[in-house]
Amino acid sequence: MKISARVDYACRVLAELARLHGSAQLAQAEHLASVEAVPPNFLAQILSELRNAGLITSRRGIQGGYALARPPDLISLYDIIVAIEGDVLALSGHTAGRSCRRMTEVWQELRENFIEAAKSYTLDQLITRSPEEMYYI
């Protein structure tokens, strides 16, 4: 299983919006693309999907930009993944074969564990707040 670049970018952009949450400051797309190193063409698509999922709000115009639609502690990694990719670990629907029943049980168990873990991480846990928490290479 591979986490898509779109999910990674969405998480990083939302982490930046979480940093700004509560400041009454809206983030412009150019700022988000620059700070989080997200290609602008991907960013426009991602912001649209996040807005459609109700995770962010937007305002047009010179004073416009993007902000979280709810507090960072109420947006989970699961919410982000579902907004960008849809259902998590969806089964193929193939039901033939001797091992199908057991494999379906195993995949369902893995899916439930993944969902539980993804729901346990919220945006407020993903943001770096102080220079001491930052890592330099």
TARAHU-V262234 format. One record per residue. N is the residue number from 0. SS is DSSP state (H for helix, E for strand, C for the rest). PHI is phi in whole degrees, -180 to 180 (NA if undefined). BURIAL is + if it has 16 or more other ideal C-beta (glycine too) atoms within 10 Angstrom, else -. Layout:
# TARAHU-V262234
N_SS_PHI_BURIAL ; N_SS_PHI_BURIAL
This chain:
# TARAHU-V262234
0_C_NA_- ; 1_C_-127_- ; 2_C_-78_- ; 3_C_-71_- ; 4_H_-61_- ; 5_H_-63_- ; 6_H_-67_+ ; 7_H_-60_- ; 8_H_-61_+ ; 9_H_-60_+ ; 10_H_-62_+ ; 11_H_-68_+ ; 12_H_-65_+ ; 13_H_-67_+ ; 14_H_-63_+ ; 15_H_-65_+ ; 16_H_-64_+ ; 17_H_-66_+ ; 18_H_-61_+ ; 19_H_-88_+ ; 20_C_-58_+ ; 21_C_90_- ; 22_C_-94_- ; 23_C_64_- ; 24_C_-97_- ; 25_C_-92_+ ; 26_E_-96_+ ; 27_C_-87_- ; 28_H_-56_+ ; 29_H_-61_- ; 30_H_-63_- ; 31_H_-62_+ ; 32_H_-63_+ ; 33_H_-71_- ; 34_H_-66_- ; 35_C_-103_+ ; 36_C_53_- ; 37_C_-107_+ ; 38_C_-56_- ; 39_H_-54_- ; 40_H_-66_- ; 41_H_-70_- ; 42_H_-60_+ ; 43_H_-59_- ; 44_H_-66_- ; 45_H_-64_+ ; 46_H_-61_+ ; 47_H_-63_- ; 48_H_-66_+ ; 49_H_-67_+ ; 50_H_-68_- ; 51_H_-63_- ; 52_C_-83_- ; 53_C_81_- ; 54_C_-88_+ ; 55_E_-134_+ ; 56_E_-119_- ; 57_E_-138_+ ; 58_E_-135_- ; 59_C_-85_- ; 60_C_105_- ; 61_C_-61_- ; 62_C_-91_- ; 63_C_-80_- ; 64_E_157_+ ; 65_E_-125_+ ; 66_E_-149_+ ; 67_E_-67_+ ; 68_C_-82_+ ; 69_C_-149_- ; 70_C_-59_- ; 71_H_-57_+ ; 72_H_-77_- ; 73_H_-110_- ; 74_C_-118_+ ; 75_E_-97_+ ; 76_H_-59_+ ; 77_H_-61_+ ; 78_H_-57_+ ; 79_H_-68_+ ; 80_H_-60_+ ; 81_H_-65_+ ; 82_H_-63_+ ; 83_H_-92_+ ; 84_H_-108_- ; 85_C_89_- ; 86_C_-55_- ; 87_C_-92_- ; 88_C_49_- ; 89_C_-68_- ; 90_C_-78_- ; 91_C_-70_- ; 92_C_95_- ; 93_C_-72_- ; 94_C_-119_- ; 95_C_-91_- ; 96_C_108_- ; 97_C_-63_- ; 98_C_-93_- ; 99_H_-58_- ; 100_H_-59_- ; 101_H_-67_- ; 102_H_-63_- ; 103_H_-61_- ; 104_H_-62_- ; 105_H_-65_- ; 106_H_-61_- ; 107_H_-65_- ; 108_H_-63_- ; 109_H_-62_- ; 110_H_-60_- ; 111_H_-62_- ; 112_H_-66_- ; 113_H_-64_- ; 114_H_-61_+ ; 115_H_-60_- ; 116_H_-66_- ; 117_H_-65_+ ; 118_H_-72_- ; 119_H_-79_- ; 120_C_-103_- ; 121_E_-116_+ ; 122_H_-57_+ ; 123_H_-64_+ ; 124_H_-86_- ; 125_H_-93_+ ; 126_C_-91_+ ; 127_C_-93_- ; 128_C_-101_- ; 129_C_-132_- ; 130_H_-58_- ; 131_H_-66_- ; 132_H_-85_- ; 133_C_-85_- ; 134_C_-112_- ; 135_C_-119_- ; 136_C_-111_-
